[in-house]
Amino acid sequence: MDINDLRSLFTVLAFIAFVGIVWWAYSDRRKTTYDEAAMLPLDDDSPFVPQAMQNQERKSS
């Protein structure tokens, strides 16, 4: 076994790991988790207060 055989073996193992990670990430069990994470930027509980309004409130106090 020379260095080229080791390189080929490493390439095959890296490809298998890549396919495994892709399969894990796109499995149906993860869909609900990813759907919830996709909605996080749109799920805002606090009301939007423009910066100008905050500055006015500070000055009037």
C-alpha positions in Angstrom: 0.0 0.0 0.0 1.6 3.3 -1.1 0.6 6.9 -0.6 -1.8 6.9 -3.6 -3.8 4.1 -2.2 -4.2 6.1 1.1 -5.2 9.1 -0.9 -7.9 7.1 -2.7 -9.1 5.6 0.5 -9.3 9.0 2.1 -11.2 10.4 -0.8 -13.8 7.6 -0.6 -14.2 8.0 3.1 -14.6 11.8 2.8 -17.3 11.2 0.1 -19.1 8.8 2.3 -19.0 11.3 5.2 -20.3 14.0 2.9 -23.2 11.9 1.7 -24.0 10.9 5.3 -24.1 14.5 6.4 -26.3 15.6 3.5 -28.6 12.6 4.2 -28.8 13.6 7.9 -29.4 17.3 7.2 -32.2 16.7 4.6 -33.9 13.9 6.5 -37.7 14.3 7.1 -37.2 14.3 10.9 -35.3 17.6 10.6 -37.9 19.4 8.4 -39.9 20.8 11.3 -36.8 22.1 13.0 -35.6 23.8 9.9 -39.0 25.3 9.2 -39.1 26.8 12.6 -35.6 28.2 12.2 -36.5 29.6 8.8 -39.3 31.6 10.5 -37.2 33.1 13.3 -36.3 36.3 11.5 -40.0 37.0 10.9 -41.1 36.0 14.4 -40.7 39.3 16.3 -42.5 39.6 19.7 -41.3 43.2 20.4 -42.9 46.1 18.5 -40.8 48.0 16.2 -39.8 51.5 17.5 -37.9 53.6 15.0 -34.6 55.1 16.3 -36.0 58.7 15.8 -38.9 58.0 18.2 -36.5 56.6 20.8 -34.4 59.8 20.6 -37.5 62.0 21.0 -38.6 60.1 24.1 -35.2 60.6 25.7 -35.1 64.3 24.9 -38.6 64.9 26.3 -37.8 63.1 29.6 
